[in-house]
Amino acid sequence: MSEIQPAMIDIPIYKQTGSYAREHNELPQFRESNLANIACRYAIDKSISDHFDGMHLNPKAAASVIKEFGIDRTLFVLANTVQQLSWDGRFSRENKQWAASVDVPDDVSGGFDRRTQYIANSHPAVLDGFISQARQEATRPHEQPEKKSIRKQLKKFSEKAPKPHRHNRQKAEEVR
């Protein structure tokens, strides 16, 4: 029987190198996080493909990726992309500065940089707009469900409760 896989949003970002993971017996966590990073990269490219009409990027493009992978992983993969492509002048200065502030550890082993596995491949100018959307989403306050007061709930309950019959009210008054 196969193991149930956690939702991508529930997989923690592993921010250590593969060598560190091997030395500390954390390879399963490292691999799971790395695979989630790669899947997020593909989801970013697909979302841009689905939401870009050739001239405009739909304002909801980043939302589907964030919903599936979470804001932290989405921003991590986007920051990695900009860091790896920092030479590209089509990324805005603001997004380059932001990406430089995100800690994405070097992970080179045997001449291979694992970070290249999760570089988004969309056009940098469109990707820059996607990054701005995702960053804006990260700063937007998320709606919390309204907390209902106990008093209001009790009042509604008492209003819905059946009223006692007149002769039962008289008996209740006699008991008092």
TORPA-4810 file (N, C-alpha, C, O; in nm, 3 decimals):
<nodes>
NODE_1_0.085_-0.118_0.000_0.000_0.000_0.000_0.089_0.124_0.000_0.188_0.129_0.073_M
NODE_2_0.056_0.222_-0.080_0.140_0.342_-0.089_0.107_0.437_0.027_-0.004_0.440_0.080_S
NODE_3_0.210_0.513_0.062_0.197_0.609_0.170_0.118_0.732_0.122_0.131_0.772_0.007_E
NODE_4_0.039_0.789_0.207_-0.034_0.910_0.172_0.064_1.027_0.173_0.133_1.049_0.272_I
NODE_5_0.068_1.101_0.063_0.159_1.214_0.051_0.096_1.339_0.114_-0.023_1.364_0.096_Q
NODE_6_0.177_1.418_0.187_0.121_1.541_0.245_0.096_1.643_0.134_0.158_1.638_0.028_P
NODE_7_0.006_1.733_0.160_-0.019_1.842_0.066_0.108_1.925_0.056_0.182_1.939_0.153_A
NODE_8_0.133_1.980_-0.061_0.256_2.058_-0.083_0.268_2.173_0.016_0.378_2.208_0.059_M
NODE_9_0.156_2.231_0.052_0.159_2.345_0.144_0.208_2.304_0.283_0.256_2.388_0.360_I
NODE_10_0.196_2.175_0.316_0.234_2.126_0.449_0.380_2.082_0.458_0.428_2.050_0.567_D
NODE_11_0.451_2.078_0.347_0.591_2.035_0.349_0.679_2.153_0.389_0.679_2.256_0.322_I
NODE_12_0.753_2.139_0.498_0.838_2.250_0.541_0.953_2.275_0.442_1.000_2.182_0.377_P
NODE_13_0.996_2.399_0.431_1.111_2.433_0.347_1.236_2.392_0.423_1.258_2.434_0.536_I
NODE_14_1.318_2.309_0.360_1.444_2.266_0.420_1.551_2.362_0.372_1.581_2.367_0.253_Y
NODE_15_1.608_2.439_0.464_1.700_2.546_0.425_1.847_2.511_0.450_1.931_2.600_0.464_K
NODE_16_1.876_2.384_0.454_2.015_2.340_0.465_2.057_2.275_0.335_1.973_2.247_0.249_Q
NODE_17_2.185_2.251_0.320_2.236_2.188_0.197_2.214_2.038_0.200_2.182_1.980_0.304_T
NODE_18_2.231_1.976_0.085_2.223_1.830_0.076_2.329_1.763_0.161_2.303_1.660_0.224_G
NODE_19_2.449_1.820_0.164_2.558_1.765_0.246_2.521_1.768_0.394_2.545_1.672_0.467_S
NODE_20_2.464_1.878_0.437_2.420_1.891_0.577_2.314_1.786_0.608_2.319_1.720_0.711_Y
NODE_21_2.219_1.771_0.518_2.112_1.673_0.538_2.169_1.533_0.550_2.124_1.455_0.634_A
NODE_22_2.266_1.500_0.467_2.328_1.367_0.471_2.400_1.346_0.605_2.386_1.241_0.668_R
NODE_23_2.477_1.447_0.648_2.553_1.437_0.773_2.463_1.426_0.896_2.502_1.367_0.997_E
NODE_24_2.342_1.483_0.889_2.252_1.487_1.004_2.131_1.393_0.989_2.030_1.409_1.057_H
NODE_25_2.143_1.297_0.898_2.036_1.198_0.874_1.901_1.265_0.848_1.798_1.222_0.901_N
NODE_26_1.902_1.369_0.765_1.780_1.441_0.731_1.753_1.439_0.580_1.685_1.528_0.528_E
NODE_27_1.808_1.338_0.511_1.788_1.332_0.367_1.642_1.323_0.324_1.605_1.385_0.224_L
NODE_28_1.556_1.248_0.395_1.416_1.245_0.352_1.350_1.383_0.354_1.275_1.417_0.263_P
NODE_29_1.377_1.462_0.458_1.321_1.597_0.466_1.378_1.685_0.355_1.305_1.763_0.293_Q
NODE_30_1.508_1.672_0.330_1.572_1.750_0.225_1.512_1.716_0.088_1.478_1.805_0.011_F
NODE_31_1.500_1.588_0.060_1.447_1.545_-0.071_1.302_1.589_-0.090_1.264_1.637_-0.196_R
NODE_32_1.221_1.572_0.015_1.081_1.611_0.006_1.068_1.761_-0.021_0.987_1.802_-0.104_E
NODE_33_1.148_1.842_0.049_1.144_1.986_0.030_1.194_2.023_-0.110_1.137_2.109_-0.176_S
NODE_34_1.301_1.958_-0.154_1.355_1.986_-0.287_1.254_1.953_-0.396_1.238_2.029_-0.492_N
NODE_35_1.187_1.840_-0.381_1.083_1.803_-0.479_0.967_1.902_-0.478_0.911_1.934_-0.583_L
NODE_36_0.931_1.951_-0.360_0.825_2.051_-0.351_0.869_2.182_-0.417_0.789_2.249_-0.481_A
NODE_37_0.997_2.219_-0.400_1.049_2.339_-0.467_1.040_2.326_-0.618_1.000_2.419_-0.688_N
NODE_38_1.077_2.209_-0.668_1.072_2.185_-0.813_0.927_2.188_-0.863_0.899_2.248_-0.966_I
NODE_39_0.837_2.125_-0.789_0.695_2.126_-0.827_0.641_2.268_-0.825_0.561_2.305_-0.911_A
NODE_40_0.682_2.348_-0.728_0.639_2.487_-0.719_0.688_2.565_-0.840_0.615_2.648_-0.896_C
NODE_41_0.810_2.540_-0.881_0.867_2.607_-0.999_0.781_2.577_-1.122_0.751_2.667_-1.200_R
NODE_42_0.743_2.450_-1.140_0.658_2.414_-1.254_0.519_2.477_-1.242_0.461_2.518_-1.343_Y
NODE_43_0.467_2.485_-1.122_0.336_2.547_-1.101_0.340_2.697_-1.133_0.244_2.751_-1.186_A
NODE_44_0.451_2.762_-1.100_0.467_2.904_-1.133_0.464_2.922_-1.284_0.392_3.007_-1.336_I
NODE_45_0.542_2.841_-1.354_0.545_2.851_-1.501_0.409_2.822_-1.562_0.368_2.889_-1.657_D
NODE_46_0.339_2.723_-1.509_0.206_2.689_-1.561_0.106_2.801_-1.533_0.026_2.835_-1.620_K
NODE_47_0.111_2.857_-1.415_0.019_2.965_-1.380_0.042_3.086_-1.471_-0.054_3.149_-1.517_S
NODE_48_0.167_3.118_-1.496_0.196_3.230_-1.586_0.145_3.199_-1.725_0.085_3.285_-1.790_I
NODE_49_0.167_3.077_-1.772_0.118_3.036_-1.904_-0.034_3.047_-1.912_-0.089_3.092_-2.013_S
NODE_50_-0.101_3.005_-1.806_-0.248_3.006_-1.802_-0.306_3.147_-1.787_-0.417_3.174_-1.834_D
NODE_51_-0.233_3.237_-1.721_-0.289_3.367_-1.686_-0.229_3.486_-1.763_-0.264_3.601_-1.736_H
NODE_52_-0.141_3.458_-1.858_-0.083_3.567_-1.937_-0.140_3.560_-2.078_-0.127_3.458_-2.146_F
NODE_53_-0.205_3.669_-2.121_-0.272_3.668_-2.251_-0.184_3.721_-2.364_-0.233_3.743_-2.475_D
NODE_54_-0.058_3.743_-2.337_0.032_3.798_-2.437_0.063_3.944_-2.412_0.162_3.998_-2.461_G
NODE_55_-0.025_4.008_-2.336_-0.005_4.150_-2.303_-0.019_4.177_-2.152_0.049_4.263_-2.097_M
NODE_56_-0.108_4.102_-2.086_-0.139_4.128_-1.946_-0.136_4.000_-1.866_-0.179_3.894_-1.911_H
NODE_57_-0.084_4.012_-1.745_-0.085_3.901_-1.650_-0.206_3.921_-1.559_-0.219_4.025_-1.494_L
NODE_58_-0.293_3.821_-1.555_-0.411_3.827_-1.470_-0.368_3.852_-1.325_-0.276_3.786_-1.277_N
NODE_59_-0.432_3.945_-1.256_-0.394_3.976_-1.117_-0.405_3.857_-1.021_-0.351_3.862_-0.910_P
NODE_60_-0.474_3.752_-1.062_-0.490_3.636_-0.975_-0.390_3.524_-1.006_-0.404_3.413_-0.955_K
NODE_61_-0.291_3.552_-1.089_-0.197_3.448_-1.133_-0.122_3.384_-1.016_-0.107_3.262_-1.012_A
NODE_62_-0.075_3.464_-0.923_0.004_3.410_-0.812_-0.081_3.336_-0.709_-0.031_3.248_-0.639_A
NODE_63_-0.208_3.371_-0.701_-0.295_3.315_-0.596_-0.306_3.163_-0.601_-0.306_3.098_-0.497_A
NODE_64_-0.315_3.104_-0.721_-0.331_2.959_-0.729_-0.205_2.886_-0.682_-0.215_2.781_-0.618_S
NODE_65_-0.090_2.941_-0.713_0.036_2.879_-0.669_0.049_2.892_-0.518_0.088_2.797_-0.449_V
NODE_66_0.017_3.010_-0.467_0.026_3.033_-0.322_-0.070_2.941_-0.248_-0.038_2.890_-0.141_I
NODE_67_-0.188_2.920_-0.305_-0.287_2.833_-0.241_-0.234_2.689_-0.231_-0.256_2.621_-0.131_K
NODE_68_-0.166_2.643_-0.335_-0.117_2.505_-0.337_0.012_2.485_-0.258_0.029_2.383_-0.191_E
NODE_69_0.104_2.583_-0.266_0.237_2.565_-0.208_0.263_2.652_-0.085_0.361_2.632_-0.014_F
NODE_70_0.176_2.748_-0.060_0.197_2.840_0.052_0.280_2.959_0.009_0.356_2.952_-0.087_G
NODE_71_0.265_3.067_0.082_0.336_3.190_0.046_0.486_3.175_0.067_0.564_3.227_-0.012_I
NODE_72_0.528_3.103_0.172_0.671_3.092_0.202_0.746_3.019_0.091_0.850_3.066_0.045_D
NODE_73_0.696_2.903_0.049_0.767_2.828_-0.056_0.762_2.902_-0.189_0.861_2.906_-0.261_R
NODE_74_0.648_2.961_-0.221_0.636_3.035_-0.346_0.740_3.147_-0.351_0.810_3.163_-0.451_T
NODE_75_0.750_3.224_-0.243_0.848_3.332_-0.238_0.991_3.279_-0.238_1.080_3.341_-0.297_L
NODE_76_1.015_3.166_-0.173_1.148_3.105_-0.170_1.193_3.068_-0.312_1.306_3.098_-0.351_F
NODE_77_1.106_3.004_-0.388_1.139_2.963_-0.524_1.157_3.086_-0.613_1.248_3.089_-0.696_V
NODE_78_1.073_3.187_-0.596_1.087_3.308_-0.675_1.217_3.381_-0.642_1.285_3.431_-0.732_L
NODE_79_1.251_3.388_-0.514_1.377_3.453_-0.474_1.496_3.379_-0.533_1.590_3.441_-0.582_A
NODE_80_1.492_3.246_-0.528_1.599_3.166_-0.587_1.613_3.197_-0.736_1.724_3.212_-0.788_N
NODE_81_1.499_3.206_-0.804_1.501_3.234_-0.948_1.571_3.367_-0.977_1.658_3.374_-1.064_T
NODE_82_1.533_3.470_-0.904_1.592_3.602_-0.927_1.740_3.600_-0.889_1.822_3.660_-0.958_V
NODE_83_1.776_3.533_-0.781_1.917_3.525_-0.742_2.000_3.457_-0.850_2.111_3.502_-0.881_Q
NODE_84_1.947_3.349_-0.906_2.021_3.275_-1.009_2.028_3.353_-1.141_2.120_3.333_-1.220_Q
NODE_85_1.932_3.441_-1.163_1.927_3.521_-1.287_1.951_3.669_-1.258_1.898_3.756_-1.328_L
NODE_86_2.030_3.698_-1.157_2.049_3.837_-1.112_2.109_3.927_-1.220_2.094_4.049_-1.213_S
NODE_87_2.174_3.870_-1.316_2.232_3.946_-1.427_2.126_4.000_-1.523_2.154_4.091_-1.601_W
NODE_88_2.004_3.944_-1.518_1.899_3.980_-1.614_1.835_4.114_-1.576_1.777_4.127_-1.468_D
NODE_89_1.846_4.211_-1.663_1.795_4.346_-1.636_1.645_4.359_-1.647_1.591_4.467_-1.625_G
NODE_90_1.574_4.250_-1.680_1.428_4.259_-1.692_1.357_4.242_-1.558_1.236_4.259_-1.550_R
NODE_91_1.431_4.207_-1.454_1.374_4.204_-1.320_1.389_4.343_-1.260_1.493_4.407_-1.274_F
NODE_92_1.286_4.390_-1.194_1.291_4.525_-1.135_1.394_4.531_-1.023_1.428_4.430_-0.962_S
NODE_93_1.443_4.650_-1.000_1.540_4.671_-0.892_1.481_4.630_-0.757_1.550_4.571_-0.674_R
NODE_94_1.350_4.662_-0.736_1.285_4.627_-0.610_1.282_4.476_-0.590_1.310_4.427_-0.480_E
NODE_95_1.248_4.401_-0.695_1.242_4.256_-0.683_1.381_4.196_-0.667_1.397_4.096_-0.597_N
NODE_96_1.481_4.255_-0.729_1.619_4.207_-0.711_1.665_4.230_-0.567_1.728_4.143_-0.506_K
NODE_97_1.634_4.348_-0.513_1.672_4.378_-0.375_1.601_4.284_-0.278_1.662_4.232_-0.185_Q
NODE_98_1.473_4.263_-0.301_1.398_4.172_-0.215_1.458_4.032_-0.223_1.483_3.969_-0.119_W
NODE_99_1.483_3.982_-0.344_1.535_3.845_-0.361_1.670_3.829_-0.291_1.698_3.724_-0.233_A
NODE_100_1.753_3.931_-0.298_1.885_3.925_-0.234_1.873_3.913_-0.082_1.964_3.863_-0.017_A
NODE_101_1.761_3.959_-0.027_1.742_3.954_0.119_1.692_3.817_0.167_1.689_3.792_0.287_S
NODE_102_1.655_3.730_0.075_1.603_3.598_0.111_1.719_3.499_0.116_1.799_3.492_0.023_V
NODE_103_1.728_3.425_0.225_1.836_3.328_0.242_1.806_3.200_0.164_1.721_3.120_0.204_D
NODE_104_1.877_3.182_0.053_1.871_3.058_-0.024_2.013_3.003_-0.021_2.101_3.056_-0.089_V
NODE_105_2.037_2.897_0.057_2.174_2.850_0.075_2.235_2.793_-0.053_2.166_2.731_-0.135_P
NODE_106_2.366_2.817_-0.069_2.439_2.754_-0.179_2.430_2.603_-0.161_2.442_2.554_-0.048_D
NODE_107_2.410_2.531_-0.268_2.399_2.385_-0.257_2.463_2.320_-0.379_2.396_2.261_-0.464_D
NODE_108_2.596_2.332_-0.385_2.673_2.275_-0.496_2.737_2.147_-0.447_2.804_2.145_-0.344_V
NODE_109_2.716_2.041_-0.524_2.773_1.911_-0.489_2.820_1.844_-0.618_2.741_1.825_-0.710_S
NODE_110_2.947_1.808_-0.623_3.000_1.742_-0.742_2.989_1.829_-0.866_2.971_1.778_-0.977_G
NODE_111_2.999_1.960_-0.848_2.989_2.052_-0.960_2.847_2.084_-1.004_2.828_2.159_-1.100_G
NODE_112_2.748_2.028_-0.937_2.608_2.052_-0.973_2.542_2.138_-0.866_2.548_2.106_-0.747_F
NODE_113_2.479_2.246_-0.908_2.408_2.336_-0.817_2.261_2.296_-0.815_2.190_2.315_-0.914_D
NODE_114_2.216_2.240_-0.703_2.077_2.193_-0.693_1.975_2.306_-0.711_1.861_2.282_-0.752_R
NODE_115_2.016_2.428_-0.681_1.923_2.541_-0.692_1.877_2.563_-0.835_1.772_2.624_-0.858_R
NODE_116_1.954_2.516_-0.932_1.913_2.534_-1.072_1.790_2.452_-1.106_1.725_2.477_-1.207_T
NODE_117_1.757_2.353_-1.023_1.639_2.271_-1.048_1.509_2.346_-1.027_1.406_2.308_-1.082_Q
NODE_118_1.513_2.452_-0.949_1.390_2.527_-0.924_1.404_2.675_-0.958_1.377_2.764_-0.878_Y
NODE_119_1.449_2.696_-1.084_1.449_2.829_-1.144_1.331_2.833_-1.240_1.324_2.752_-1.333_I
NODE_120_1.240_2.925_-1.218_1.125_2.938_-1.309_1.175_2.977_-1.447_1.269_3.056_-1.461_A
NODE_121_1.112_2.921_-1.550_1.157_2.942_-1.689_1.072_3.039_-1.768_1.093_3.053_-1.889_N
NODE_122_0.978_3.105_-1.706_0.894_3.200_-1.777_0.974_3.324_-1.817_1.084_3.348_-1.766_S
NODE_123_0.919_3.401_-1.909_0.987_3.523_-1.954_1.011_3.613_-1.833_0.919_3.638_-1.755_H
NODE_124_1.134_3.663_-1.817_1.167_3.742_-1.698_1.077_3.865_-1.676_1.048_3.898_-1.561_P
NODE_125_1.034_3.931_-1.781_0.949_4.050_-1.761_0.813_4.010_-1.705_0.758_4.080_-1.619_A
NODE_126_0.758_3.899_-1.753_0.628_3.852_-1.702_0.647_3.794_-1.561_0.565_3.816_-1.473_V
NODE_127_0.756_3.722_-1.543_0.787_3.665_-1.412_0.805_3.776_-1.308_0.767_3.758_-1.192_L
NODE_128_0.861_3.889_-1.349_0.877_4.002_-1.258_0.741_4.050_-1.207_0.725_4.082_-1.089_D
NODE_129_0.642_4.055_-1.297_0.507_4.091_-1.256_0.447_3.989_-1.161_0.379_4.025_-1.065_G
NODE_130_0.473_3.861_-1.186_0.425_3.753_-1.099_0.488_3.767_-0.960_0.420_3.751_-0.859_F
NODE_131_0.617_3.798_-0.956_0.687_3.816_-0.829_0.625_3.931_-0.751_0.604_3.921_-0.630_I
NODE_132_0.597_4.040_-0.820_0.534_4.155_-0.753_0.398_4.117_-0.696_0.363_4.160_-0.586_S
NODE_133_0.321_4.037_-0.772_0.191_3.990_-0.721_0.208_3.907_-0.595_0.138_3.926_-0.496_Q
NODE_134_0.303_3.813_-0.599_0.324_3.725_-0.485_0.371_3.803_-0.363_0.326_3.777_-0.251_A
NODE_135_0.460_3.897_-0.383_0.508_3.979_-0.271_0.395_4.063_-0.214_0.385_4.081_-0.092_R
NODE_136_0.309_4.115_-0.301_0.194_4.193_-0.254_0.099_4.104_-0.175_0.046_4.146_-0.072_Q
NODE_137_0.079_3.983_-0.222_-0.007_3.888_-0.150_0.049_3.858_-0.011_-0.027_3.841_0.085_E
NODE_138_0.180_3.853_0.000_0.244_3.824_0.129_0.222_3.935_0.230_0.219_3.911_0.350_A
NODE_139_0.207_4.057_0.181_0.189_4.169_0.274_0.042_4.201_0.300_0.009_4.276_0.392_T
NODE_140_-0.045_4.142_0.220_-0.189_4.165_0.236_-0.239_4.093_0.361_-0.210_3.975_0.380_R
NODE_141_-0.314_4.163_0.446_-0.368_4.093_0.562_-0.472_3.991_0.517_-0.562_4.022_0.439_P
NODE_142_-0.459_3.872_0.566_-0.553_3.766_0.529_-0.674_3.772_0.619_-0.663_3.796_0.740_H
NODE_143_-0.788_3.751_0.558_-0.913_3.759_0.633_-0.923_3.644_0.732_-0.897_3.528_0.698_E
NODE_144_-0.960_3.677_0.851_-0.982_3.578_0.956_-1.132_3.562_0.973_-1.207_3.659_0.963_Q
NODE_145_-1.176_3.440_0.999_-1.319_3.425_1.022_-1.363_3.507_1.143_-1.291_3.517_1.242_P
NODE_146_-1.481_3.565_1.132_-1.533_3.650_1.239_-1.563_3.563_1.361_-1.627_3.459_1.352_E
NODE_147_-1.515_3.610_1.475_-1.543_3.540_1.599_-1.679_3.586_1.649_-1.704_3.705_1.661_K
NODE_148_-1.765_3.490_1.679_-1.898_3.523_1.727_-1.896_3.526_1.880_-1.834_3.442_1.945_K
NODE_149_-1.964_3.624_1.933_-1.968_3.633_2.078_-2.061_3.526_2.134_-2.160_3.488_2.071_S
NODE_150_-2.028_3.479_2.250_-2.109_3.377_2.318_-2.248_3.433_2.347_-2.348_3.362_2.333_I
NODE_151_-2.254_3.558_2.386_-2.384_3.619_2.419_-2.477_3.618_2.298_-2.595_3.585_2.309_R
NODE_152_-2.423_3.654_2.181_-2.506_3.654_2.060_-2.552_3.512_2.026_-2.667_3.493_1.986_K
NODE_153_-2.465_3.416_2.044_-2.503_3.277_2.015_-2.612_3.230_2.110_-2.706_3.164_2.068_Q
NODE_154_-2.598_3.264_2.239_-2.699_3.224_2.337_-2.832_3.294_2.311_-2.939_3.235_2.326_L
NODE_155_-2.824_3.420_2.271_-2.946_3.494_2.242_-3.019_3.430_2.124_-3.141_3.413_2.129_K
NODE_156_-2.945_3.395_2.019_-3.006_3.331_1.903_-3.068_3.197_1.944_-3.177_3.162_1.899_K
NODE_157_-2.997_3.124_2.029_-3.048_2.995_2.074_-3.178_3.012_2.152_-3.275_2.938_2.132_F
NODE_158_-3.178_3.110_2.241_-3.300_3.131_2.322_-3.416_3.180_2.237_-3.532_3.148_2.267_S
NODE_159_-3.387_3.256_2.132_-3.493_3.302_2.043_-3.553_3.186_1.963_-3.671_3.187_1.930_E
NODE_160_-3.469_3.088_1.932_-3.515_2.974_1.852_-3.579_2.866_1.938_-3.655_2.783_1.887_K
NODE_161_-3.550_2.866_2.066_-3.604_2.763_2.155_-3.756_2.776_2.164_-3.809_2.887_2.167_A
NODE_162_-3.824_2.664_2.168_-3.971_2.671_2.178_-4.013_2.733_2.311_-3.953_2.708_2.415_P
NODE_163_-4.117_2.814_2.305_-4.170_2.879_2.424_-4.255_2.777_2.500_-4.330_2.700_2.440_K
NODE_164_-4.243_2.777_2.632_-4.324_2.683_2.709_-4.472_2.722_2.700_-4.506_2.840_2.686_P
NODE_165_-4.559_2.622_2.709_-4.703_2.648_2.707_-4.741_2.727_2.831_-4.671_2.727_2.932_H
NODE_166_-4.857_2.795_2.820_-4.901_2.883_2.927_-4.917_2.807_3.058_-4.877_2.857_3.163_R
NODE_167_-4.974_2.687_3.054_-4.995_2.615_3.180_-4.861_2.567_3.238_-4.851_2.550_3.359_H
NODE_168_-4.757_2.545_3.152_-4.625_2.507_3.203_-4.557_2.627_3.269_-4.484_2.611_3.367_N
NODE_169_-4.580_2.748_3.216_-4.523_2.868_3.278_-4.583_2.888_3.416_-4.512_2.926_3.509_R
NODE_170_-4.712_2.862_3.432_-4.776_2.877_3.562_-4.715_2.778_3.660_-4.689_2.814_3.775_Q
NODE_171_-4.691_2.654_3.617_-4.631_2.554_3.706_-4.490_2.594_3.744_-4.449_2.575_3.859_K
NODE_172_-4.414_2.649_3.648_-4.277_2.691_3.676_-4.277_2.804_3.778_-4.191_2.808_3.865_A
NODE_173_-4.375_2.896_3.768_-4.385_3.005_3.864_-4.424_2.954_4.002_-4.380_3.009_4.103_E
NODE_174_-4.507_2.851_4.007_-4.549_2.794_4.135_-4.431_2.728_4.204_-4.423_2.729_4.327_E
NODE_175_-4.340_2.670_4.127_-4.223_2.602_4.186_-4.130_2.702_4.249_-4.065_2.672_4.349_V
NODE_176_-4.124_2.821_4.194_-4.034_2.923_4.248_-4.087_2.965_4.378_-4.027_3.051_4.443_R
</nodes>
